[in-house]
Amino acid sequence: MLLADKLIGGYIPVRFVIFTIVGGLGVLVHMLVFMALWKGFGFAFMATQSISTGIAMVFNFTINNVLTYRDQRLHDRRWWFGLASFVVTCSVGALANVGVASYLFLEKTQ
């Protein structure tokens, strides 16, 4: 973090850069889980999208807790409360994600 701050800290906040990298990794986790459930196990599209979105949310929260917000890291009960708050906050986007993806999938398959 210190090296990154010295290199780019004057231009872009390091915490923001790490947050966006974690978000990108979350997209990869979502896609990997999606493909495993969809192609590997034959789950229904909406279930696959919902599960992979949930797993990506938990992944992002956990990695951000460990790396991005290391100085404010949550433990024990506070971790669970933080996760629940994060999931509730992200649920609006997650519901839109699942809804739009399902609609587009159904339009394509008809």
LINKA-V515846 format. One record per pair of residues at least 6 apart in sequence whose ideal C-beta (glycine too) atoms are under 6 Angstrom apart, sorted by the first residue. I is the first residue (numbers start at 0). J is the second residue. If there is no record, write none. Layout:
# LINKA-V515846
i;j
I;J
I;J
This chain:
# LINKA-V515846
i;j
3;13
4;13
14;67
17;66
17;67
18;67
21;59
21;62
21;63
25;55
25;58
25;59
28;55
28;58
29;51
29;55
32;51
32;54
33;47
33;51
36;42
36;47
37;47
44;104
45;101
48;97
48;100
49;97
52;93
52;96
56;86
56;89
60;82
60;85
64;72
64;73
73;81
